[in-house]
Amino acid sequence: MGKLDDLFESLEPEIVATGFVFTEGPLWHPSGILYVSDVDAKIHYKVHLSGNSGPSTKEAIRENSGGANGAVFDREGRLVICEQDARRVVRYEPDGSITVIAERFEGKRLNRSNDVVLHTDGSLYFTDPDKKGLPEEEKELGYASVFRLGPDGKLTLLANDMNHPNGLAFSRDHTTLYVSNSRPDPHLHAYDVSSDGQLNKSRRVCEMPYGPAGEIDGVPDGLKLDANGNIYVTGPGGIWVWDSDENLLGLVELPELPANLGWGDPDNRTMFVTARTSVYRLRANAPGVPVQH
């Protein structure tokens, strides 16, 4: 089993941008910008990264964003984002328009779509929790889910055995899907992914108990893996890290409680972390699993 220190050049985070309300959905683009959603302000931003010289600048690209949360690029490089308040998944088109790609399942509205990841076959997997933030009378599905949106636009229910599925990420070989469960039993979950994209062998990987103050100390949330199979999950107190054998290595603490994380920079070794009012970065020794194929 390795050590936490071995995974990073330094465990001292560098601030990238600040002045937000509650940051989420960090997604790096090769043009040198980082997409960041301010969920509570309902504003979606581009953060123009500065590298090592001068401050980064942020540009609001969309207001009334529907509570935009987790984001990914699809196989054509278009941005796909979960809008939790609008209860849908949308795609940003090259002409600036927005296409709704998932809003209902079997005629019923989604709950609060949260985070999304791309499969190598071009399908999109996303989480749809229902345990918080949605009045009981507005819940139509009656369960929390992991969905698959195929390249043909077909929406398939893959799993509904978790209380509050949140962040999700594939292992590098796409044989395992890891999912964080936020509440009421905080833990890291996993499924085997079959060759046809179905989820099997549901299992709990590790408990992630709340801090002394409860959920205010953080809940299992954003999730990413690196090329060596190490697993990173934002959760109570910071970023929880497991090695490729699912042994817990420790906790990375930040100046603010993190909610999500994403890989970026040309070598894909920079971990961008959205943490409440700010975005931070850490340099890792291994590249992250790419979000675009």
C-alpha positions in Angstrom: 0.0 0.0 0.0 1.3 3.4 -1.0 1.3 6.7 0.9 -0.9 9.7 0.3 2.2 11.9 0.0 3.4 9.8 -2.9 0.4 10.8 -5.1 1.1 14.5 -5.1 3.9 16.9 -5.8 2.7 18.8 -2.8 -0.3 18.6 -0.5 -0.4 22.4 -0.3 -3.3 23.6 -2.6 -3.0 26.7 -4.8 -6.0 28.9 -5.2 -7.2 29.4 -8.7 -10.2 31.6 -8.4 -12.5 32.8 -5.6 -15.6 35.0 -5.0 -18.2 32.3 -5.7 -21.1 31.1 -3.4 -20.9 27.3 -3.8 -18.7 25.9 -6.6 -19.3 22.7 -8.4 -18.7 20.9 -11.7 -15.0 21.7 -12.6 -14.3 20.7 -16.2 -11.0 21.6 -17.9 -10.9 22.5 -21.6 -7.7 22.4 -23.7 -8.2 26.1 -24.6 -6.9 26.9 -21.1 -10.2 27.5 -19.4 -12.0 25.7 -16.6 -15.8 25.5 -16.6 -17.1 26.0 -13.1 -20.7 26.2 -11.9 -21.8 28.4 -9.0 -24.7 26.2 -8.0 -26.3 28.5 -5.4 -25.9 31.6 -7.5 -27.2 29.7 -10.6 -24.3 31.0 -12.8 -22.1 29.0 -15.0 -18.6 30.3 -15.5 -15.5 30.0 -17.6 -12.4 30.5 -15.5 -9.5 31.7 -17.7 -6.5 30.0 -16.2 -3.4 32.0 -15.8 -0.7 29.3 -15.3 2.0 30.7 -13.1 1.8 34.3 -14.0 -1.0 36.6 -12.9 -4.4 35.9 -11.5 -7.0 33.8 -13.3 -10.2 35.6 -14.4 -13.7 34.4 -14.4 -16.4 35.0 -17.1 -20.1 34.4 -16.6 -21.3 32.5 -19.6 -24.8 31.6 -18.5 -27.1 33.0 -15.8 -30.2 31.2 -14.5 -28.3 28.0 -15.1 -30.9 25.7 -13.5 -28.5 24.8 -10.7 -25.9 23.4 -13.1 -23.8 20.8 -11.3 -21.7 18.0 -12.6 -20.4 18.3 -16.2 -18.5 16.3 -18.8 -17.7 16.5 -22.5 -19.4 14.1 -24.8 -17.7 12.1 -27.6 -18.0 15.1 -29.9 -16.5 17.4 -27.4 -19.8 19.2 -26.5 -20.4 20.1 -22.9 -23.0 18.1 -21.1 -24.2 19.3 -17.7 -26.7 18.2 -15.0 -29.1 20.9 -14.0 -30.3 19.8 -10.6 -32.9 22.5 -10.0 -34.3 22.3 -13.5 -34.3 18.5 -13.1 -32.7 17.7 -16.4 -29.5 17.0 -18.3 -28.6 19.4 -21.1 -26.0 19.7 -23.9 -24.4 23.0 -25.0 -24.3 23.2 -28.8 -21.6 24.9 -30.8 -24.0 27.6 -31.9 -24.7 28.6 -28.3 -28.1 26.9 -28.0 -29.0 24.4 -25.3 -30.5 21.0 -26.0 -32.3 19.0 -23.3 -31.1 15.4 -23.6 -32.8 13.8 -20.6 -35.7 15.1 -18.6 -38.1 12.2 -18.0 -38.0 8.5 -17.6 -41.1 6.5 -18.5 -43.1 9.7 -18.5 -42.0 10.8 -15.1 -39.7 13.8 -14.3 -36.2 13.2 -13.1 -35.5 14.1 -9.5 -32.4 16.3 -9.3 -29.8 15.1 -11.8 -26.4 15.6 -10.1 -23.3 14.3 -11.9 -22.4 12.7 -15.2 -19.6 10.8 -16.8 -18.8 9.5 -20.3 -18.4 5.9 -21.3 -16.1 4.9 -24.1 -19.1 3.8 -26.2 -20.4 7.3 -26.2 -23.1 6.8 -23.7 -23.5 9.1 -20.6 -24.0 7.8 -17.1 -25.6 10.1 -14.6 -26.9 10.1 -11.0 -30.3 11.3 -10.0 -30.8 11.4 -6.2 -34.1 12.3 -4.6 -33.5 12.4 -0.9 -32.9 16.1 -0.3 -33.9 19.4 -2.0 -37.1 18.2 -3.6 -40.5 18.3 -1.8 -42.2 15.0 -1.4 -45.2 16.1 -3.5 -42.8 16.9 -6.4 -41.1 13.5 -6.5 -42.5 11.5 -9.4 -40.0 8.6 -9.8 -40.1 7.5 -6.1 -36.5 6.3 -6.0 -32.9 7.5 -6.6 -31.1 6.2 -9.7 -28.1 5.7 -11.8 -29.1 6.2 -15.5 -27.5 5.5 -18.8 -28.2 7.7 -21.8 -27.2 5.9 -24.9 -25.8 7.5 -28.1 -29.2 6.8 -29.6 -30.9 8.9 -26.9 -32.4 6.0 -25.1 -32.6 6.4 -21.3 -32.1 3.2 -19.3 -32.4 2.7 -15.5 -29.3 0.9 -14.4 -29.6 0.9 -10.6 -31.8 2.3 -7.9 -30.4 0.6 -4.8 -28.6 3.6 -3.4 -30.1 6.2 -1.1 -28.5 9.3 -2.7 -26.1 8.5 -5.5 -23.9 11.6 -6.2 -20.5 11.6 -7.9 -19.5 8.8 -10.2 -16.5 7.7 -12.2 -15.3 4.7 -14.2 -12.1 2.8 -13.6 -9.6 3.2 -16.4 -10.7 -0.1 -18.1 -14.4 0.8 -17.6 -15.1 -2.5 -15.8 -16.0 -0.8 -12.5 -18.2 2.2 -11.8 -17.6 3.9 -8.5 -20.4 6.1 -7.0 -20.5 8.2 -3.9 -23.6 7.9 -1.6 -24.2 11.2 0.2 -27.0 10.4 2.7 -28.4 9.1 4.9 -25.6 6.4 5.0 -22.5 8.1 3.6 -20.2 5.6 1.8 -18.3 4.8 -1.4 -20.2 2.3 -3.6 -19.2 0.3 -6.7 -20.7 -1.7 -9.5 -19.3 -4.1 -12.1 -19.9 -2.8 -15.6 -20.7 -5.5 -18.2 -19.8 -5.4 -21.8 -23.3 -4.2 -22.7 -23.0 -1.3 -20.2 -25.3 -2.8 -17.5 -24.4 -2.5 -13.8 -24.0 -5.7 -11.7 -22.6 -6.9 -8.4 -23.6 -3.8 -6.4 -21.3 -3.4 -3.3 -20.2 -1.0 -0.6 -16.5 -0.2 -0.8 -16.0 1.9 2.3 -18.0 3.8 4.9 -17.5 7.6 4.9 -19.0 8.8 8.2 -20.0 12.4 8.8 -17.9 14.6 11.0 -19.0 15.7 14.5 -21.2 18.4 13.2 -23.0 16.1 10.8 -23.5 17.0 7.1 -22.1 20.4 7.6 -18.7 18.8 7.8 -19.2 17.4 4.3 -20.8 14.5 2.5 -19.5 12.1 -0.1 -19.7 14.0 -3.3 -17.4 14.4 -6.3 -15.4 11.4 -7.5 -12.5 10.8 -9.9 -9.7 8.2 -10.5 -6.2 8.5 -11.8 -4.4 6.3 -14.3 -3.0 4.1 -11.6 -6.4 3.3 -10.2 -6.3 5.5 -7.1 -9.7 6.8 -6.2 -10.4 10.4 -5.0 -13.7 11.4 -3.4 -14.6 14.7 -1.8 -16.3 14.0 1.5 -16.4 14.7 5.2 -13.3 16.9 6.0 -11.7 17.0 2.6 -10.7 14.6 -0.2 -10.7 10.9 0.7 -8.2 8.8 -1.2 -8.0 5.0 -1.8 -5.4 3.0 -3.7 -6.2 0.7 -6.6 -6.9 -2.1 -4.2 -9.5 0.0 -2.4 -7.3 0.5 0.7 -7.9 3.9 2.3 -4.8 6.0 2.1 -5.9 9.1 4.0 -7.5 12.5 3.7 -6.4 15.6 1.8 -7.4 18.7 3.7 -8.1 22.1 2.0 -8.8 25.6 3.2 -12.5 25.1 2.4 -14.6 22.0 2.3 -14.5 20.5 -1.3 -17.6 19.4 -3.2 -16.1 18.2 -6.5 -12.9 17.7 -8.5 -11.7 17.2 -12.0 -8.4 16.7 -14.0 -6.8 19.1 -16.3 -3.8 20.8 -17.9 -2.1 19.3 -21.0 -0.5 16.4 -19.0 -3.8 15.8 -17.1 -1.9 15.9 -13.8 -3.6 18.9 -12.3 -6.5 18.2 -9.9 -8.9 21.1 -9.9 -11.1 21.2 -6.7 -14.2 23.2 -6.3 -14.5 24.1 -2.6 -17.3 26.3 -1.5 -16.4 29.9 -2.5 -13.1 29.0 -4.3 -11.4 26.7 -6.8 -8.0 25.2 -5.9 -5.5 23.0 -7.6 -3.1 20.3 -6.7 -0.4 18.7 -8.8 -0.6 15.0 -8.9 2.2 12.6 -9.9 0.0 10.4 -12.1 -2.4 11.7 -14.7 -6.1 11.4 -14.2 -8.5 9.1 -16.1 -9.5 11.3 -19.1 -13.0 12.7 -19.2 -13.0 12.7 -23.0 -12.1 9.9 -25.3 
